[in-house]
Amino acid sequence: MGVYAIVAYKPREGKEDKLIQLIKDHVPILRAEGLVTESASSIAMRSKDGTIIEIFEWKSEDALQQAHSNKAVGKMWIVCRF
């Protein structure tokens, strides 16, 4: 059984399109690195205040920890700092 992640992103003004593209790419990159489950797809939704919520499933707690030292994931997460 995996570990579900529920993430809230609040894009800065003028950066929403970049964030949406990142969310579209996020789980496929994690999946290619073997860190999230194959069966689950991510769910993304936007609230009235512009916050974007993403839900996906890590393969395990260990996979979540591995993500922090994974180069492909690190590149993606650096982009999140906008």
Jmol script that loads the backbone (N, CA, C; Angstrom):
load data "model"
ATOM      1  N   MET A   1       0.842  -1.180   0.000  1.00  0.00           N
ATOM      2  CA  MET A   1       0.000   0.000   0.000  1.00  0.00           C
ATOM      3  C   MET A   1       0.882   1.236   0.000  1.00  0.00           C
ATOM      4  N   GLY A   2       0.506   2.210  -0.796  1.00  0.00           N
ATOM      5  CA  GLY A   2       1.291   3.429  -0.926  1.00  0.00           C
ATOM      6  C   GLY A   2       0.989   4.447   0.153  1.00  0.00           C
ATOM      7  N   VAL A   3       1.573   5.612  -0.017  1.00  0.00           N
ATOM      8  CA  VAL A   3       1.398   6.725   0.908  1.00  0.00           C
ATOM      9  C   VAL A   3       0.821   7.890   0.104  1.00  0.00           C
ATOM     10  N   TYR A   4      -0.372   8.317   0.448  1.00  0.00           N
ATOM     11  CA  TYR A   4      -0.995   9.412  -0.297  1.00  0.00           C
ATOM     12  C   TYR A   4      -0.418  10.755   0.107  1.00  0.00           C
ATOM     13  N   ALA A   5      -0.244  11.600  -0.890  1.00  0.00           N
ATOM     14  CA  ALA A   5       0.212  12.967  -0.667  1.00  0.00           C
ATOM     15  C   ALA A   5      -0.902  13.910  -1.090  1.00  0.00           C
ATOM     16  N   ILE A   6      -1.162  14.881  -0.271  1.00  0.00           N
ATOM     17  CA  ILE A   6      -2.102  15.950  -0.609  1.00  0.00           C
ATOM     18  C   ILE A   6      -1.306  17.240  -0.468  1.00  0.00           C
ATOM     19  N   VAL A   7      -1.121  17.919  -1.601  1.00  0.00           N
ATOM     20  CA  VAL A   7      -0.246  19.082  -1.637  1.00  0.00           C
ATOM     21  C   VAL A   7      -1.053  20.302  -2.059  1.00  0.00           C
ATOM     22  N   ALA A   8      -0.822  21.430  -1.401  1.00  0.00           N
ATOM     23  CA  ALA A   8      -1.472  22.690  -1.766  1.00  0.00           C
ATOM     24  C   ALA A   8      -0.411  23.653  -2.288  1.00  0.00           C
ATOM     25  N   TYR A   9      -0.634  24.156  -3.492  1.00  0.00           N
ATOM     26  CA  TYR A   9       0.269  25.127  -4.107  1.00  0.00           C
ATOM     27  C   TYR A   9      -0.465  26.460  -4.229  1.00  0.00           C
ATOM     28  N   LYS A  10       0.173  27.514  -3.848  1.00  0.00           N
ATOM     29  CA  LYS A  10      -0.394  28.858  -4.009  1.00  0.00           C
ATOM     30  C   LYS A  10       0.530  29.614  -4.960  1.00  0.00           C
ATOM     31  N   PRO A  11       0.166  29.689  -6.256  1.00  0.00           N
ATOM     32  CA  PRO A  11       1.058  30.337  -7.212  1.00  0.00           C
ATOM     33  C   PRO A  11       1.180  31.837  -6.961  1.00  0.00           C
ATOM     34  N   ARG A  12       2.374  32.341  -7.183  1.00  0.00           N
ATOM     35  CA  ARG A  12       2.581  33.788  -7.113  1.00  0.00           C
ATOM     36  C   ARG A  12       1.947  34.432  -8.335  1.00  0.00           C
ATOM     37  N   GLU A  13       1.665  35.683  -8.212  1.00  0.00           N
ATOM     38  CA  GLU A  13       1.020  36.417  -9.295  1.00  0.00           C
ATOM     39  C   GLU A  13       1.819  36.275 -10.594  1.00  0.00           C
ATOM     40  N   GLY A  14       1.132  35.926 -11.667  1.00  0.00           N
ATOM     41  CA  GLY A  14       1.757  35.780 -12.978  1.00  0.00           C
ATOM     42  C   GLY A  14       2.459  34.455 -13.199  1.00  0.00           C
ATOM     43  N   LYS A  15       2.464  33.551 -12.222  1.00  0.00           N
ATOM     44  CA  LYS A  15       3.169  32.268 -12.325  1.00  0.00           C
ATOM     45  C   LYS A  15       2.227  31.069 -12.390  1.00  0.00           C
ATOM     46  N   GLU A  16       0.937  31.305 -12.463  1.00  0.00           N
ATOM     47  CA  GLU A  16      -0.018  30.206 -12.422  1.00  0.00           C
ATOM     48  C   GLU A  16       0.153  29.243 -13.600  1.00  0.00           C
ATOM     49  N   ASP A  17       0.361  29.759 -14.805  1.00  0.00           N
ATOM     50  CA  ASP A  17       0.518  28.878 -15.972  1.00  0.00           C
ATOM     51  C   ASP A  17       1.731  27.966 -15.825  1.00  0.00           C
ATOM     52  N   LYS A  18       2.823  28.502 -15.295  1.00  0.00           N
ATOM     53  CA  LYS A  18       4.031  27.710 -15.078  1.00  0.00           C
ATOM     54  C   LYS A  18       3.775  26.604 -14.053  1.00  0.00           C
ATOM     55  N   LEU A  19       3.044  26.943 -13.010  1.00  0.00           N
ATOM     56  CA  LEU A  19       2.716  25.945 -11.987  1.00  0.00           C
ATOM     57  C   LEU A  19       1.811  24.853 -12.556  1.00  0.00           C
ATOM     58  N   ILE A  20       0.828  25.229 -13.329  1.00  0.00           N
ATOM     59  CA  ILE A  20      -0.076  24.236 -13.924  1.00  0.00           C
ATOM     60  C   ILE A  20       0.709  23.275 -14.807  1.00  0.00           C
ATOM     61  N   GLN A  21       1.646  23.776 -15.600  1.00  0.00           N
ATOM     62  CA  GLN A  21       2.454  22.899 -16.440  1.00  0.00           C
ATOM     63  C   GLN A  21       3.302  21.961 -15.586  1.00  0.00           C
ATOM     64  N   LEU A  22       3.858  22.485 -14.510  1.00  0.00           N
ATOM     65  CA  LEU A  22       4.655  21.650 -13.608  1.00  0.00           C
ATOM     66  C   LEU A  22       3.802  20.523 -13.025  1.00  0.00           C
ATOM     67  N   ILE A  23       2.582  20.829 -12.640  1.00  0.00           N
ATOM     68  CA  ILE A  23       1.714  19.802 -12.072  1.00  0.00           C
ATOM     69  C   ILE A  23       1.395  18.735 -13.120  1.00  0.00           C
ATOM     70  N   LYS A  24       1.221  19.138 -14.368  1.00  0.00           N
ATOM     71  CA  LYS A  24       0.975  18.162 -15.437  1.00  0.00           C
ATOM     72  C   LYS A  24       2.166  17.213 -15.604  1.00  0.00           C
ATOM     73  N   ASP A  25       3.374  17.716 -15.403  1.00  0.00           N
ATOM     74  CA  ASP A  25       4.593  16.923 -15.580  1.00  0.00           C
ATOM     75  C   ASP A  25       5.010  16.171 -14.321  1.00  0.00           C
ATOM     76  N   HIS A  26       4.529  16.593 -13.176  1.00  0.00           N
ATOM     77  CA  HIS A  26       4.999  16.129 -11.877  1.00  0.00           C
ATOM     78  C   HIS A  26       4.919  14.609 -11.706  1.00  0.00           C
ATOM     79  N   VAL A  27       3.724  14.052 -11.771  1.00  0.00           N
ATOM     80  CA  VAL A  27       3.557  12.621 -11.522  1.00  0.00           C
ATOM     81  C   VAL A  27       4.217  11.773 -12.606  1.00  0.00           C
ATOM     82  N   PRO A  28       4.141  12.133 -13.898  1.00  0.00           N
ATOM     83  CA  PRO A  28       4.876  11.338 -14.889  1.00  0.00           C
ATOM     84  C   PRO A  28       6.381  11.259 -14.610  1.00  0.00           C
ATOM     85  N   ILE A  29       6.970  12.339 -14.124  1.00  0.00           N
ATOM     86  CA  ILE A  29       8.398  12.309 -13.772  1.00  0.00           C
ATOM     87  C   ILE A  29       8.618  11.406 -12.561  1.00  0.00           C
ATOM     88  N   LEU A  30       7.787  11.551 -11.538  1.00  0.00           N
ATOM     89  CA  LEU A  30       7.909  10.685 -10.364  1.00  0.00           C
ATOM     90  C   LEU A  30       7.718   9.217 -10.744  1.00  0.00           C
ATOM     91  N   ARG A  31       6.770   8.955 -11.651  1.00  0.00           N
ATOM     92  CA  ARG A  31       6.521   7.582 -12.093  1.00  0.00           C
ATOM     93  C   ARG A  31       7.726   7.045 -12.855  1.00  0.00           C
ATOM     94  N   ALA A  32       8.311   7.850 -13.736  1.00  0.00           N
ATOM     95  CA  ALA A  32       9.488   7.422 -14.506  1.00  0.00           C
ATOM     96  C   ALA A  32      10.660   7.093 -13.588  1.00  0.00           C
ATOM     97  N   GLU A  33      10.717   7.739 -12.443  1.00  0.00           N
ATOM     98  CA  GLU A  33      11.776   7.489 -11.465  1.00  0.00           C
ATOM     99  C   GLU A  33      11.421   6.343 -10.519  1.00  0.00           C
ATOM    100  N   GLY A  34      10.246   5.744 -10.697  1.00  0.00           N
ATOM    101  CA  GLY A  34       9.839   4.604  -9.880  1.00  0.00           C
ATOM    102  C   GLY A  34       9.421   4.963  -8.472  1.00  0.00           C
ATOM    103  N   LEU A  35       8.936   6.186  -8.265  1.00  0.00           N
ATOM    104  CA  LEU A  35       8.633   6.658  -6.918  1.00  0.00           C
ATOM    105  C   LEU A  35       7.151   6.678  -6.570  1.00  0.00           C
ATOM    106  N   VAL A  36       6.289   6.687  -7.583  1.00  0.00           N
ATOM    107  CA  VAL A  36       4.857   6.678  -7.320  1.00  0.00           C
ATOM    108  C   VAL A  36       4.239   5.439  -7.949  1.00  0.00           C
ATOM    109  N   THR A  37       3.047   5.123  -7.505  1.00  0.00           N
ATOM    110  CA  THR A  37       2.392   3.914  -7.992  1.00  0.00           C
ATOM    111  C   THR A  37       1.986   4.051  -9.454  1.00  0.00           C
ATOM    112  N   GLU A  38       1.927   2.926 -10.127  1.00  0.00           N
ATOM    113  CA  GLU A  38       1.477   2.897 -11.526  1.00  0.00           C
ATOM    114  C   GLU A  38      -0.040   3.000 -11.617  1.00  0.00           C
ATOM    115  N   SER A  39      -0.725   2.465 -10.630  1.00  0.00           N
ATOM    116  CA  SER A  39      -2.180   2.382 -10.713  1.00  0.00           C
ATOM    117  C   SER A  39      -2.872   3.714 -10.450  1.00  0.00           C
ATOM    118  N   ALA A  40      -2.327   4.491  -9.599  1.00  0.00           N
ATOM    119  CA  ALA A  40      -2.990   5.740  -9.226  1.00  0.00           C
ATOM    120  C   ALA A  40      -2.593   6.877 -10.154  1.00  0.00           C
ATOM    121  N   SER A  41      -3.558   7.668 -10.506  1.00  0.00           N
ATOM    122  CA  SER A  41      -3.243   8.885 -11.247  1.00  0.00           C
ATOM    123  C   SER A  41      -3.400  10.055 -10.289  1.00  0.00           C
ATOM    124  N   SER A  42      -2.773  11.145 -10.627  1.00  0.00           N
ATOM    125  CA  SER A  42      -2.897  12.292  -9.746  1.00  0.00           C
ATOM    126  C   SER A  42      -4.222  12.987 -10.006  1.00  0.00           C
ATOM    127  N   ILE A  43      -4.661  13.691  -9.019  1.00  0.00           N
ATOM    128  CA  ILE A  43      -5.861  14.503  -9.115  1.00  0.00           C
ATOM    129  C   ILE A  43      -5.435  15.920  -8.777  1.00  0.00           C
ATOM    130  N   ALA A  44      -5.820  16.863  -9.606  1.00  0.00           N
ATOM    131  CA  ALA A  44      -5.505  18.263  -9.335  1.00  0.00           C
ATOM    132  C   ALA A  44      -6.795  19.065  -9.432  1.00  0.00           C
ATOM    133  N   MET A  45      -6.927  20.025  -8.550  1.00  0.00           N
ATOM    134  CA  MET A  45      -8.105  20.881  -8.549  1.00  0.00           C
ATOM    135  C   MET A  45      -7.720  22.270  -8.069  1.00  0.00           C
ATOM    136  N   ARG A  46      -8.542  23.240  -8.400  1.00  0.00           N
ATOM    137  CA  ARG A  46      -8.240  24.632  -8.032  1.00  0.00           C
ATOM    138  C   ARG A  46      -9.371  25.176  -7.166  1.00  0.00           C
ATOM    139  N   SER A  47      -9.006  25.849  -6.095  1.00  0.00           N
ATOM    140  CA  SER A  47     -10.012  26.449  -5.220  1.00  0.00           C
ATOM    141  C   SER A  47     -10.343  27.861  -5.701  1.00  0.00           C
ATOM    142  N   LYS A  48     -11.348  28.440  -5.120  1.00  0.00           N
ATOM    143  CA  LYS A  48     -11.765  29.794  -5.504  1.00  0.00           C
ATOM    144  C   LYS A  48     -10.670  30.829  -5.284  1.00  0.00           C
ATOM    145  N   ASP A  49      -9.816  30.608  -4.285  1.00  0.00           N
ATOM    146  CA  ASP A  49      -8.761  31.591  -4.013  1.00  0.00           C
ATOM    147  C   ASP A  49      -7.505  31.368  -4.861  1.00  0.00           C
ATOM    148  N   GLY A  50      -7.562  30.389  -5.799  1.00  0.00           N
ATOM    149  CA  GLY A  50      -6.434  30.148  -6.695  1.00  0.00           C
ATOM    150  C   GLY A  50      -5.468  29.082  -6.227  1.00  0.00           C
ATOM    151  N   THR A  51      -5.635  28.575  -5.021  1.00  0.00           N
ATOM    152  CA  THR A  51      -4.789  27.491  -4.535  1.00  0.00           C
ATOM    153  C   THR A  51      -5.056  26.247  -5.375  1.00  0.00           C
ATOM    154  N   ILE A  52      -3.994  25.561  -5.750  1.00  0.00           N
ATOM    155  CA  ILE A  52      -4.124  24.331  -6.520  1.00  0.00           C
ATOM    156  C   ILE A  52      -3.777  23.162  -5.608  1.00  0.00           C
ATOM    157  N   ILE A  53      -4.672  22.197  -5.552  1.00  0.00           N
ATOM    158  CA  ILE A  53      -4.494  21.012  -4.716  1.00  0.00           C
ATOM    159  C   ILE A  53      -4.157  19.837  -5.632  1.00  0.00           C
ATOM    160  N   GLU A  54      -3.136  19.069  -5.262  1.00  0.00           N
ATOM    161  CA  GLU A  54      -2.754  17.876  -6.014  1.00  0.00           C
ATOM    162  C   GLU A  54      -2.741  16.685  -5.059  1.00  0.00           C
ATOM    163  N   ILE A  55      -3.288  15.565  -5.515  1.00  0.00           N
ATOM    164  CA  ILE A  55      -3.294  14.327  -4.731  1.00  0.00           C
ATOM    165  C   ILE A  55      -2.682  13.231  -5.594  1.00  0.00           C
ATOM    166  N   PHE A  56      -1.710  12.520  -5.016  1.00  0.00           N
ATOM    167  CA  PHE A  56      -1.084  11.396  -5.717  1.00  0.00           C
ATOM    168  C   PHE A  56      -0.590  10.403  -4.684  1.00  0.00           C
ATOM    169  N   GLU A  57      -0.087   9.247  -5.157  1.00  0.00           N
ATOM    170  CA  GLU A  57       0.304   8.172  -4.238  1.00  0.00           C
ATOM    171  C   GLU A  57       1.765   7.779  -4.432  1.00  0.00           C
ATOM    172  N   TRP A  58       2.579   7.986  -3.395  1.00  0.00           N
ATOM    173  CA  TRP A  58       3.948   7.480  -3.384  1.00  0.00           C
ATOM    174  C   TRP A  58       3.888   5.963  -3.272  1.00  0.00           C
ATOM    175  N   LYS A  59       4.890   5.273  -3.811  1.00  0.00           N
ATOM    176  CA  LYS A  59       4.932   3.808  -3.674  1.00  0.00           C
ATOM    177  C   LYS A  59       5.060   3.396  -2.213  1.00  0.00           C
ATOM    178  N   SER A  60       5.807   4.177  -1.450  1.00  0.00           N
ATOM    179  CA  SER A  60       6.055   3.840  -0.042  1.00  0.00           C
ATOM    180  C   SER A  60       6.654   5.060   0.644  1.00  0.00           C
ATOM    181  N   GLU A  61       6.781   4.959   1.943  1.00  0.00           N
ATOM    182  CA  GLU A  61       7.465   6.012   2.700  1.00  0.00           C
ATOM    183  C   GLU A  61       8.917   6.114   2.245  1.00  0.00           C
ATOM    184  N   ASP A  62       9.537   4.966   1.935  1.00  0.00           N
ATOM    185  CA  ASP A  62      10.914   4.952   1.446  1.00  0.00           C
ATOM    186  C   ASP A  62      11.034   5.687   0.109  1.00  0.00           C
ATOM    187  N   ALA A  63      10.066   5.502  -0.781  1.00  0.00           N
ATOM    188  CA  ALA A  63      10.082   6.197  -2.076  1.00  0.00           C
ATOM    189  C   ALA A  63       9.996   7.704  -1.871  1.00  0.00           C
ATOM    190  N   LEU A  64       9.180   8.125  -0.939  1.00  0.00           N
ATOM    191  CA  LEU A  64       9.081   9.554  -0.611  1.00  0.00           C
ATOM    192  C   LEU A  64      10.434  10.086  -0.151  1.00  0.00           C
ATOM    193  N   GLN A  65      11.111   9.354   0.703  1.00  0.00           N
ATOM    194  CA  GLN A  65      12.426   9.777   1.177  1.00  0.00           C
ATOM    195  C   GLN A  65      13.463   9.780   0.040  1.00  0.00           C
ATOM    196  N   GLN A  66      13.387   8.788  -0.848  1.00  0.00           N
ATOM    197  CA  GLN A  66      14.315   8.730  -1.988  1.00  0.00           C
ATOM    198  C   GLN A  66      14.158   9.935  -2.906  1.00  0.00           C
ATOM    199  N   ALA A  67      12.952  10.457  -3.007  1.00  0.00           N
ATOM    200  CA  ALA A  67      12.701  11.611  -3.878  1.00  0.00           C
ATOM    201  C   ALA A  67      13.574  12.800  -3.505  1.00  0.00           C
ATOM    202  N   HIS A  68      13.884  12.942  -2.235  1.00  0.00           N
ATOM    203  CA  HIS A  68      14.663  14.091  -1.767  1.00  0.00           C
ATOM    204  C   HIS A  68      16.114  14.066  -2.242  1.00  0.00           C
ATOM    205  N   SER A  69      16.604  12.912  -2.683  1.00  0.00           N
ATOM    206  CA  SER A  69      17.974  12.832  -3.199  1.00  0.00           C
ATOM    207  C   SER A  69      18.011  12.440  -4.679  1.00  0.00           C
ATOM    208  N   ASN A  70      16.858  12.426  -5.328  1.00  0.00           N
ATOM    209  CA  ASN A  70      16.762  12.059  -6.737  1.00  0.00           C
ATOM    210  C   ASN A  70      17.024  13.301  -7.602  1.00  0.00           C
ATOM    211  N   LYS A  71      17.970  13.200  -8.540  1.00  0.00           N
ATOM    212  CA  LYS A  71      18.352  14.361  -9.357  1.00  0.00           C
ATOM    213  C   LYS A  71      17.210  14.882 -10.217  1.00  0.00           C
ATOM    214  N   ALA A  72      16.454  13.993 -10.871  1.00  0.00           N
ATOM    215  CA  ALA A  72      15.344  14.423 -11.731  1.00  0.00           C
ATOM    216  C   ALA A  72      14.264  15.133 -10.914  1.00  0.00           C
ATOM    217  N   VAL A  73      13.987  14.600  -9.748  1.00  0.00           N
ATOM    218  CA  VAL A  73      12.988  15.210  -8.874  1.00  0.00           C
ATOM    219  C   VAL A  73      13.514  16.541  -8.336  1.00  0.00           C
ATOM    220  N   GLY A  74      14.771  16.588  -7.978  1.00  0.00           N
ATOM    221  CA  GLY A  74      15.371  17.827  -7.486  1.00  0.00           C
ATOM    222  C   GLY A  74      15.271  18.959  -8.494  1.00  0.00           C
ATOM    223  N   LYS A  75      15.528  18.655  -9.761  1.00  0.00           N
ATOM    224  CA  LYS A  75      15.399  19.676 -10.817  1.00  0.00           C
ATOM    225  C   LYS A  75      13.972  20.214 -10.877  1.00  0.00           C
ATOM    226  N   MET A  76      13.031  19.301 -10.784  1.00  0.00           N
ATOM    227  CA  MET A  76      11.626  19.693 -10.865  1.00  0.00           C
ATOM    228  C   MET A  76      11.240  20.528  -9.648  1.00  0.00           C
ATOM    229  N   TRP A  77      11.672  20.115  -8.473  1.00  0.00           N
ATOM    230  CA  TRP A  77      11.280  20.829  -7.264  1.00  0.00           C
ATOM    231  C   TRP A  77      11.912  22.211  -7.175  1.00  0.00           C
ATOM    232  N   ILE A  78      13.080  22.404  -7.766  1.00  0.00           N
ATOM    233  CA  ILE A  78      13.686  23.736  -7.790  1.00  0.00           C
ATOM    234  C   ILE A  78      12.792  24.700  -8.555  1.00  0.00           C
ATOM    235  N   VAL A  79      12.172  24.213  -9.625  1.00  0.00           N
ATOM    236  CA  VAL A  79      11.270  25.042 -10.420  1.00  0.00           C
ATOM    237  C   VAL A  79      10.062  25.480  -9.586  1.00  0.00           C
ATOM    238  N   CYS A  80       9.715  24.695  -8.591  1.00  0.00           N
ATOM    239  CA  CYS A  80       8.550  25.011  -7.755  1.00  0.00           C
ATOM    240  C   CYS A  80       8.739  26.285  -6.948  1.00  0.00           C
ATOM    241  N   ARG A  81       9.924  26.748  -6.820  1.00  0.00           N
ATOM    242  CA  ARG A  81      10.205  27.924  -5.983  1.00  0.00           C
ATOM    243  C   ARG A  81       9.946  29.214  -6.741  1.00  0.00           C
ATOM    244  N   PHE A  82       8.715  29.416  -7.113  1.00  0.00           N
ATOM    245  CA  PHE A  82       8.361  30.666  -7.813  1.00  0.00           C
ATOM    246  C   PHE A  82       7.095  31.251  -7.257  1.00  0.00           C
TER     247      PHE A  82
END
end "model"
wireframe off; spacefill off
backbone 0.3
color backbone group
